[in-house]
Amino acid sequence: MILYKFVTAQRAINILNSGFVRFSQLAALNDPFESFPQAEGFVTREFAFKIFDIALSHKDILNNLIEETYQRMYNDLSPEQKELLDFQGYKIIAKKIVDAELAKRNTTLDDLLRTLLETNSETLLATMKQQVITSIANNICVLSLSTAKSNPLMWSHYADSHRGVAIGFNSQDPFFSKALRVQYRIERPKVDLFPIPEEEQEKLKLAEAILATKNISWHYEEEYRLLNATVLLQKNPANNPSGFPIFVATFPTLSLQHVIFGCSTPEDYKKRIIEIIVAKYPAATMSEAILDTQTFQINFKP
């Protein structure tokens, strides 16, 4: 099976020249429901206390949380207040206030935090839930591919209104072999993220529910998704107009199996792409999309 990446002609040149494909954060995709399943028991009270105990047993984790809290509090100050006090000065004052409050209550920071967690558990759980969702959306990336090479909508929406290119990769190549087939549903999936299941099959079902389920209106895309994490990818220094960092990975040269030119791909772009393919991807074949003269079908010729 060939999995296609529909792109503009210029982006095809960039991909083929560099050997990189981009993985996009879920938050950067064009569906606002991405990574946002119906979550029942998403973060339980028991799980929150477990995370809290882990944090207390690793002082570096706790210190980082405290540092982040101070930073958020400082960021909320007005520009005028920040002119009077830099972050380090603010942190010193804040720590003195906390130490004084602990002495006044005759307690420790660990006990105070546990009391706050117990008395404000619902608010904290809601915050943790949102943080988990945000973390997934910003740190999990996908490479969106498709088998719908004949669908006019794919060419219109993702390949510059048929002026672009569909780059086809071999799904059996180890790099692409773990791509998940997107499931299309009328209702959003309900998941219980915690505890993380131990069985691999159950982990796969959870990943599919969160990361590879879309509304049925997207079914025309026939999408497959290759998942990755930002920490495992290369960060491209190029600026992205959307504001999201660009993360890329190198695909194997031999995984490139087929390239299709759109029915309106400009000739100069075709020439440049053909030159790159001949020079760098000798195993790849090429074809051109042709509009059927009697139906709404897209045909292909070598």
C-alpha angles and dihedrals in degrees: 000000000000120000114205131211110204111210143152116274092251092051089049088057090050093049095046094044095048101033088226129127122196123239111203125211113246089242089059096055125103097248115079090203092065113128091359108110126166100273120204112177086000092156114010127203090244091053092049091055090046091054089046092053091049090051092050092050091053108053092189089062092048092047090051090051091050091048091051090049092053090048093052091048091050091048089057092061119104120255089251092055092048090054089060096046133026122213096264092052091047091051092052092052093045092051091051090052091050092047091050091050091049091051091048091053092041091229142113129252090248093054093044092052091049090051091050090050092051095047096041100033097131094051092045092047090053089050092048091049091053091046091052091050092047091047092052092047094050102036105037114077132193136201105212115213134168143203092206098101092148097050111109091206092062090053092046098045103036108019103056096267094307092314091102138070139257112221111203124209129191108252090206092062109107090239092060102025095096095056111136120228108235115240118218117213139172092220128047113253121257114222139177104211097185131095096032107233118247099211114088092223091054091048088053091051090050092049091049092050094050103030107023108039122097138169114279091246087076094056093108089072093068085205131195120191131209109200129211141154126245091237090060096048135076116255113228112219092214117115117252117210090213091062095240120120115250116240122189142178132200114248121209113263093228092053090073102095110161141007124200123197116214120246089254102036107141114250095236090057091047090053094050093047093048090052091053093047093049091049100042110017108041093163094057122099127208138212140169130235114241125190113236112242096219107031139029090260126124115224129191134222128188 
